[in-house]
Amino acid sequence: MGRASERREQHGFVSGDGQIAGARWRGREMADMMVTDTGPAVSSGALPKGHTQYSWKVENFSSIAEKRKFSEIFPVGADPEHQWRLLLFPRGNNVNYLSVYLDVPSSADLSAVDPHWSRSATFMLRVKRHDGGEDLQKDTEHVFTKAENDWGFTQFLPLDEGGVMPPEYLLDDTLYLEADIKVRRTINWLTYDCKKETGCVGLKNQGATCYMNSLLQTLFHVPSFRKAVYHMPTTETDVATKNNASSLPLALQSLFYRLQYSGTSVST
């Protein structure tokens, strides 16, 4: 799974020159829309809020000469600017498989406004089967960015010899491709204000201190323990020294105080 540029193994993400690359997962949230390739968006009470489905009829499949083919652009969510499309490699993206991806068509425009834009999506891609067998579907999740503006499956469906689509997946030489897409608001960790959003701050990792940090933060969130720490007798003369055990209560009180009132992450 991954991009469509810089070819990878099973999943791929696609861009510019049409090969594959890396992999990452995530995703959720959406809008109540159903879209088809042959008509406008149709609201659907059957779908939960924030959930979009899209159907694409790829006609005259055996006659497609292009290496890759895009679907029409369709919205996902209430914002009409939140646009997506499917990307199909009918003869495979440098492999003898049908390759299918989800793509953000407005990547260049988004990057011009904000080079750090991102969209998180969970999605399922399905190819319909017409001989009574089960449809083939695969699902994944990804954070779409300027560098990875498409994501999907390079080895979605094995082709017959010569890059020919297995006949059970075609009906009157038409491939029926469906997508079930859910998107959610992504967090820009460069500008995220943990104190504002959660009321809490964390501890900085001093290097392999994550387990200790987890324990300290767990104890901090136990009200009775936090209260007991604040009530431990200490004086201003309790100075932290290597051999002065009496400084530990003061150090713990100081750490808890900073966890409670600091606006940014705290050092231990």
HUPE-V498137 format. One record per run of one state. SS is the DSSP state (~ for helix, > for strand, _ for the rest). FROM is the first residue (numbers start at 1). LEN is the number of residues. If there is no record, write none. Layout:
ss = {SS	SS}
from = {FROM	FROM}
len = {LEN	LEN}
This chain:
ss = {_	>	_	>	_	>	_	>	_	>	_	~	_	>	_	>	_	>	_	>	_	~	_	>	_	>	_	>	_	>	_	>	_	~	>	_	>	_	~	_	>	_	~	_	~	_	~	_	>	_}
from = {1	2	5	11	14	33	37	42	44	51	59	61	64	69	71	74	76	83	90	97	104	107	114	118	128	136	146	150	159	160	161	164	165	167	170	172	174	185	194	199	203	204	210	221	223	231	247	262	266	267}
len = {1	3	6	3	19	4	5	2	7	8	2	3	5	2	3	2	7	7	7	7	3	7	4	10	8	10	4	9	1	1	3	1	2	3	2	2	11	9	5	4	1	6	11	2	8	16	15	4	1	2}
